[in-house]
Amino acid sequence: MSKIPVYFMPGLAASATIFERIVLPEDIFEMCLLEWEIPLDNESLQDYAKRMTQNIKHPNPVLIGVSFGGILVQEMAKHITARKVIIISSVKSNVEFPRRMKIAKTTKAYKLIPMRLILNVESLAKFSFGEKINKRLKLYEKFLSVRDIRYLDWAIEQVILWDRIKIDESVVHIHGDQDEVFPIKYITNCKVVKGGTHIMILNKFKWLNENLPKIILE
């Protein structure tokens, strides 16, 4: 029996190392990790998604995306036949955005985010005090691998301006009830993970390892 290919797309600016604790039964599934690529000049999300499908080497794969990666895999699924699309800590349309993101769209306030500051984890470390914060920064440094300013400016804009208003009912949505980026009160029709935050791919991996196989096979 051939294995089911499962492609994982990390969240905004994150590397595929965020999936290091995700383990699927090897006799049934083949795990494939995707990484962000630097967008071309003025590349639309649709064109980027189409280009990213070139990294899919199997027919009829399962696509799993976290956060912005969840938005991307939904766009990729327009260009290939996917067995299933699963999003984690993400949204199925811009209707599920929190109010602040809708406001950011109309005011274009997202253009004011000082990306260079976010990129420079080292400078943040200088201002942080205490073991716990430094530990957290080390974690960020490990997982936030894409430090390219062009990518970050582009990515933030693509999230805010995402134009999907109609939800694809076939998308499986896994969401934490403590998600602070996409609060659950705006989310419809999802599998709820108790105590799950926006980074539950890191700290609720046991729930995911237990449930993902049956969700994929459903």
Buried (B, 14 or more C-beta within 10 A) or exposed (E): EEBBBBBBBBBBBBBBBBBBBBBBEEEEBBBBBBBBBEBEEEBBBBEBBBBBBEBBEBEEBBBBBBBBBBBBBBBBBEBBEBBBBBBBBBBBBBBBBBEEBBEBBEEEEBEEEEBEEBBEBEEBBEEBEEEEEEEEBEEBBBBBBBBBEEBBBBBBBBBBBBEBEEBEEEBBBBBBBBBEBBBBEBBEEBEEBEEBBBBBBBEBBEBBBEBBBEBBEE
